[in-house]
Amino acid sequence: MAELFHVIAGAALIAAIGAWVVAVRGGRAALAAERAAGRPVGVGSYLLLAFWPFAVGRSGAAEDVDRVRSGKAAIAFFVSLTVAIAAISAYTNLTFKRDHAAPAGATPSVPAPAPSKS
């Protein structure tokens, strides 16, 4: 069962990376369309594209197609990330081994004396 969650976590992380790539490609197309339309595209737009491609502004003819594709990629990214986190959590819960050794010192079967208030 743990191996199943391990595979699910890997597949979900790969899907999240794929969604990121789709968003970057759409953002690059949007920036190229902006530049072709004569609008200035600065270095900040490319930095934004690298770090958070879902926020790249879109306008003009490519606006509708790129905006829909980028929105779907953002949803796919967050769903994939959520599934990956849940699968990793299940995997670690199934494979975690607790050490049931008694702590050093007094034995747990002998009650400790209550402290005196005098």
N, C-alpha and C positions, 0 to 999 in steps of 0.2 A: 504494500500500500504506500509506503514511503517513497518507493521508486516512482510510482505514478505521479505523486505530487512534485517530485524532482523534475520529471519530464514536463509536467504542466508549467512549472515555474520557468524552465528554459524556453519553452515555446512562447510563453507570454512575454518574456523579455525580448525575444527575437521579434515578436509582433510589435512591441513598443518601439524598437529600433526602426522597424520598417515604416511605422507611422511617422516617425521623426523624419526619415528620409523623404517620404512623400510630401511632408510639409515643407522641407527645405527645397525640394525641386519646384513645388508650386510657388514658393516665395521667390526663388530665382527667376521663374518665368514672369512673375508679377513685377519684379524690379526691372527686368529687361523691357517689359511693356511700358513701364513708367519712363525709362530712359528713351525708348523709341518715340514716345509721345512728346519728348522735349522737356519733361519735368526733371528737376535735379534729384539725383540719387546720391546721397552721401555715404561716407564710410560707416556712419552709425547704423544705416539701414542694413549693411552687410554684417556688422557685428550682431545686430538684433536677429538677423537671419540665422547666424551660427548658434546663438545661445537660446533663442526662443522664437522659432520660425512661425509660430501660430499668431504672432502679433504684427507681422509685416503688413503694412497698409496696402490696400489694393484699390485701384480706381480704373475707370475706362472700360474698354470692351472685355478685358480679361477679368473684370471684377467679379462677375457672377460665377463663372466657372471656377476660378481660383478660390473664391471665398467659400463656396460649397465644398470643394475638395479639401481645403484647409480645415474647415469646420469638422468634416468627417474624420480627417486625420487626427485632430485634437481629441475627439471623442474616442477614437480607437486607441490613441496613446494612453489616455487616462484609464480606460477600461482594461487594457493590457497590463498597465502598471498595477492596478488594483488586484487583478487576478494573480499576477506574479507575487505580490506581497502576501496574499492569502495562501497561495501554494507554498511559499517559503515558510510561512508560519506553521502550516500543517506539517510540512516536512520536518521542521525542527522539533515540533511537539512529538512526532512519532519516533524520532531518532534520539532524543535526549535521554541520557542515562543518569539517573540520580545515584549518588553515593549514600547508601543507607547506613553507614558506619556511625556508631555512637560517638558523641563528642568525648574528648579526653576529660578526665576528672571523675566526679561522683557518678555512680550508676543511676540511670533514670528511674529504676524501680524503687529506690529509697527516697522518700520525701525529704526535702530539706527542712530544717527547723525554721519556724516563723521568727522573724526578728522581734526582739523584746522592745517594748515602749518605755521601759523604766530607766 
